[in-house]
C-alpha cells in the first residue's frame, strides 16, 4: 500500500468543507439579489395630514373632494357632496370627466379623498388612482379631528 492512502477499514477523520462553503456563498448571492428586488416595490406617496392639525376642507378652494361611504352591498360615491350614481364604470367615468375638467381649469388642483369608517380600503385607493390617472399630482386623505379629552 502507498503511504498516505486510505484503506476501506480506516475511519475518515477529516471533512472537506469546501463544497459546503461554495453552496453557502451561492445562497448568499441569491438572497442578496432577491432582497434588492423586494425593496423596489412601488408605493404610493400620500400627503396625509395629521388629524389634530388638518385644515378644514372649506379653506381649500383649489380642491376637489371625492367621497365614499361603505355599505354591505357596495358603496356610495360623491364629488364635492354631489352624489354620483350608476354602475361602477359609469361612476368612474363621471368622476374622471369632472376631475379632468377641474384640472384643465387649475393645474395645481388638490384632490381630497374622504371615506367613512365603513368604506373598503380598496375604494379609497381606487379614488386616489382616479385622481392620479386624470392629472392630479397633489392629494390628501380627509380625517376627522379626534374628540377632546376631558380631564
Secondary structure, 3 states (H helix, E strand, C coil): CCCCCCCCCCCCCCCCCHHHHHHHHHHHHHHHHHHHHHCCCCCCCCECCCCCCCCCHHHCCCEEEEEEEECCCCEEEEECCEEECCCHHHHHHHHHHHHHHHHHHCCCCEEEEEECCCCCHHHHHHHHHHHHHCCCCEEEECCCCCCCCCC
